C-alpha cells in the first residue's frame, strides 16, 4: 500500500511542472534549438508531433530540428554518429545497441539528473523496463520509450471465424496442429473454388513480425546469437521451422496453387507496407490471423473500427508462446549536448511522464513502461485482448534479435517466390544467412 501511494505521488511530481531552480533557469533562457532523431512514422508520427507541441507549450523558448529514420536504418545511423561524435541532442535508440555505442564515452549519464529530481526508476517503471535502462556499469544512460513486451502476438478476426462456423473462443488455436486444422476450415469456408480471396495466414507476411523468427524462438531455435553479432538463420532448428511453414502452405492452400496461389493473393490484397498499411490485409479482412506486437491494436482500431478481433499467444509447434524482449526502444541524450537540462526535461517527458509517454502509449492501446499507466481505465476497452497480452508477455524472454526483424523481413518474404523457382529450403536459408551475416559484420565493424 505504501509503495502504491509512493508511486502515485511520484507520478504526480513527474507530471506537474517542477519547482526546482534548474527548470526555472531552463525556461528563463533565450531561444534553444534541440536536434531530435526518432523512428516514429506512419500512424505514430502525429502522436509524437502532439507530444512535441505539448512540450513546446510549456517551454516556448525551445525549438526542435526533428529527423525521422526508419528503424532498420536507424541503428547504423546512430552507431556511426556516436563513433564520429555527431549524435543529435536527443535520439531514439535500442538498448540492444549499448554494446556498440560505448555509452560511457558517448551518452549522457542520467544518474545525477534522476537524483536531483528525486526519481527512482524502479518505483516508476515496470521492473523489466527499469532493468534494461542500466548499462553493465550500473549507470542509467537511457529511459524506455515503449515496452519491449508483447512480441509475437497472434491477432485474429473473430467475425471471420464466426462466418466460418467456428467458435472464436473455443476454437481459438493453442498449438500448431489445431492451427493448421482451423486454417483448412477457414480457407474452405471463406473462398470459392477458383482463387483465394481470404487466407488464414501468410507465414511470409509482408509486414508485422516475421513468423520464422517468432516461431523459431518459441521452439528454442534463435535466429541470431545472444550478442547479436552472428546469424543463425542457417542452423538446423531454423531450417526445420521454415520447412514446417513450407508444408503448411501446401496443406492449407494446395488446391489454390500453394505458394503460387498465396503470392497471387498477396499481389491483389496485401497492399502497401507503410503506416496503417502495415496491417492492410488484416484490416480489410483479407486474412484471419496476423503476427505483430501490441502496437498493432491501435493500428487495427484506426483502420477498421468495426472489426471484431482479439489476441492470442502464438500457437507454436509445442504449445503457446510469446514474450517480452531483453531490449527495446528508449531515448538517450548526447554526452556533448550543450543544453543538457532542457534535453533532460524533454527526455523525461518522452519516457517517464504520464502526461507525455503515458498518453503516447494509451493512444495506441499498448502497454506502457510507466507502471501506473497500465491501470488506466482506457485499457478496459481492450477487453480480453489485454488479458492475453499480459499472458504472452509472461511466457518467454526473447533475446535481443527483434531489432533485426526489419532487416531480414524482405529476404524472408521472398522465400515463396524462390521455392516456386525451384530452390531448396536449405539453399535459400544459407543465402539469406550470408546476407544477414554481411549486414551484421558491416554494423559491428
Secondary structure, 3 states (H helix, E strand, C coil): CHHHHHHHHHHHHHHCCCCCHHHHHHHHCCCEEEEEEECCCCHHHHHHHHHHHHHHHHCCCEEEEEEECCHHHHHHHHHHHHHHCCCCCEEEEEHHHHHHHCHHHHECCCHHHHHHCCCCHHHHECHHHHHCCECCCCCECEEECCCCCCCCEEEEEHHHHHHCCCCCCCCCCCCHHHHHHHHHHHHHHHCCCCCCCCECCCCCCCCCCCHHHHHHHHCCCCCECCCCCCECCCCHHHHHHHHHHHHHHHHHHHHHCCHHHHHHHHHHHCCCCCHHHHHHHHHCCCECEEEECCCHHHHHHHHCCCCCEEEEEEECCCCEECCEECCCEEEEEECCCCCHHHHHHHHHHHHCCHHHHHHHHHHHCCCCCEHHHHHCHHHHHHCHHHHHHHHHHCCCEECCCHHHHHHHHHHHCCHHHHHHCCCCHHHHHHHHHHHHHHHHHHHHC
